[in-house]
Amino acid sequence: APRGADGTAIFAMSDQKDVALEIHVTNLPSDPAEPQRDGDDAHEALLTATFPPELPYSALRPYDGRAPSPVLCLANQNGSQVECELGNPMKRGAQVRFFLILSTLGITIQTTDLAVELALSTISEQPGLEPVVARARVVIELPLSVTGVAVPPRLFFGGVVRGESAIRRESQVGSAVRFEVTVSNRGQSLKTLGSAFLTLQWPHEISNGKWLLYPLHLELVAPPAQRVACSPPANPLRLALVLPRGGVR
């Protein structure tokens, strides 16, 4: 995984539903130059991993997919903690590698960092066995896309020229063109949505300051519970608009 300047792993999330935490546990002598000083078999070797609510435990995967894992893991009900039996005993000189699969479904747009605490224990004598914290910073990458089409694709200018002060109705501002813009998220839906902004630019005026394309009406299609606002609002001259059935509003 990529790492920041401080060495902390950076987790770039887009549409993945889970991540893998690689675990590597060894039972090796503390000093390779004096291998007989310690490094005996570790009885009832156990790894306890504690996860944040945004990243609960999902599954165990062997390091080598072709062979079954010698590790047995048991999680609590909400996946906030798992205990993995590493061997009874875990032999002198042994090394164990496996993956803990964690679900990303609890991550929100406000999640900035994650921390998993790993604690080893054994009934054998093991002084100074301190917990290890695996940390990662979170970067949310939303695969947004925007597309647009103009209807009709070609316009013709002409007719009677009126000054801005003489215009009262929609029919007096010339031919209409409808720009249909679609914004989509190709990734998974986050549990908590953030704020996304779309900026639209169009040929607003000609060189002498007269209107070129006048923003007459904005129609935004969104779920009923989702608030969508635009600034500045359309139709700054407050012209009377023609309804589809011929009425005026």
N, C-alpha and C positions, 0 to 999 in steps of 0.2 A: 504494500500500500504506500502511496506517496506520503511524505512527512514534511512538516513545517520546519522553520528555522530552529525551533526548540526541540526538535526530534519527535514531537507528538504526531502520531498517525493522523492522516486526514481522510475522512470517510465522505466521499462524494456520492450522494444519494440521488438517483433519478427515478427508476421504476423497479428496482430490485425488491423482492418481498422478504428476503432474508440475507444475512451475512454469516461468514464463517470465522470463528475465532480459533486460531491454531494454538494448541496446547502442547508444550514439550516439557516433560518431567524426567529428570535423571536421578539416579542413585549412584553417584560417582564419588571417589575420594576427594576430600577438600583440597589436598595437595598432591598432585600427580607424582611429585618427586618422592613422597612418602606414602604410597598407596595402602600400607598396612595400618596406618594410624586410625582410620575410620572408614566409612563406606560399607558397613555390614548390611545384611538383609534388613529391609524395613517392613515390620509387621503391621498389618492393617493400615496400609498406606491409603490415604483418602485425600481427594481434592474437593474442596467446597468452593463453588463459584457463586457470587452474588451479583445480580444484574439489576440495572436501573429499570423503572417501569416502562420506559420507552423501548427497551430492547430485551424482552423476555426470552427465556430458553425455549427452543423449539424441538431440537433433535440432536442425536449423537451420530457422527460420521467417522469411519475409520480413516486413518491417514493414507493407507493403501487401499483403494477401493476394491482391489481384487481379493483381499483377505479380511476376515471378520475381525472386529476390534476386540482386544482382550479386556477392554475397559467396560464397566457397567455403570450407568448413570441413572440416578433417580431424582426427579424434579418435584418441587412442591406444587400445590394446586394452581397458583397463578404464574408459575414460571420465573419467579423472582430469585430462586435459589436452586442449585442442583448439587448433589453429592455424587462423586465418581470414585468407584473403587478401583485403585490402581494395581492391586495385587496383595495377596496375603500368604507369603511375604512378597514384596517387590525386591527381586534379587539384587545382590551387590553387582554393580556395573550395568544394571538394566537402564534402558531408556524407553520412554513411552511417548508416542505422538498420536494425537487425534484432533478432531475438529468438533467444537460445539457450535451448532447452528442456531442463530438467534433471529427472531422475527423483528422486522422493521415497522410493523403495522402501527406501533405506538408513537413513532417519530412524527413530530409536527413541524410546521414551518418555523416555530420558535426554538426548536432544539438546536443548541450550539455545540454541545460536547456530551460525551458518553464516558462512563467509567465502569469497569468490571473488576471486582475484587476477587483474587484467587488466593486461597489459603490451603496450605498443605498440612497434614497431620499424620502422625504415626504413634503407635504405642511404644515403639523402640526409642531409645535415647537419641534425641535430635535437638541440641541446643541452637538457639538463634534462628528458628524457622519462622521468618516474618512473612506476613501476607504481601502479595504483589498486586499492584493496581495497573490494569491495562487501560490506557486512556486513548481517546480519539476525538478530534474535532470534526464537526459535522458541517458539510456544505450541501445545501439543497440545490439540485439542478433540475429545474422543471423544463421538460422538452416542449415548450410552447411553440406553436406555429401560427402564422397569420396569412390568410389568403384574401384576395379581393377581386371584384369584377365590376365593370361599369355597364349599366343598362340605360339607354343604348350605348354601344361602343363608339358612336360617332355623332357629333353635334354640328348644327349649322346655325350661325349667328345672323341676325337681320331683323327687319321690322322697325317699328317706331321706337325711337330712343326717348326715354323719359328720365327726368332727373329724380334723384332719390326722394326728394320731398313730395313729388307727385305720385309716388307709388303707394297704393293702398292694399292691393289684392295680389294673391299668388299668381294670377293670370297675367300680371303686368311685368313680371321679372324674366320672361323669356322661356325658352325650352327647358324642360326638366331632365335631369340625369340622376339616376339612382346608383349609388355606390354601395355594393353589398360586401361587407367585410366579415370574415369568420375567424375567430380565435379559438384554437383547440389545444388541449393538453393531451399529448400522446402517452404520458406516463400514468402512474397510479394516482388515485385521489388521496391527498394527504388528509389526516384526521382533522386537522385544523387548517383552514385556508388562510393564506396571507393576502396581501394586497397586490394586485396586478394592474398595471396601467397601460393603456394603449394610446399612443399619440398619433393623430392623423393630421397630415398637411396637404393642402390643396392650393391651386392658383387662386388666391383670394381677390386680388385687384390688379389692374393694369398700371402702367407707369404714371398716369396722371391721378391715381388714387381712386378711380371709379371701380365699382364692383365688376368682377369677372365671373366667379362662381359664388353665388349667394347661398349660405347655409340655411335652408328653409325649414327642414324638419329632421330630427334624429329619432329613430325608432330602434330601441335596444331590446333584443329578445333574450331574456334571462329567467331563471327559476323565480317563482313568486316570492320566495323568502330572501332572495339575493338583491341587495340594494345596488343599483347602478346609477351613477351620476356623471354628467359631462360638464366640462367647463372650458370655455364659456358656453352658455346655452345657445341653441339655434334660433333663427328668426329674430335677430336683434332689432329689426324695424317693426316687429309685431304685425306683420301682414296677415290679412284674413286668409286662412287655408281652405282649400276645397276638399271636401270629404270624397271618398271613392264613389259614393252614390249620387254625387251632385250637390250635396248640401254644403253650407259654408259654416266655418267655426272661427 
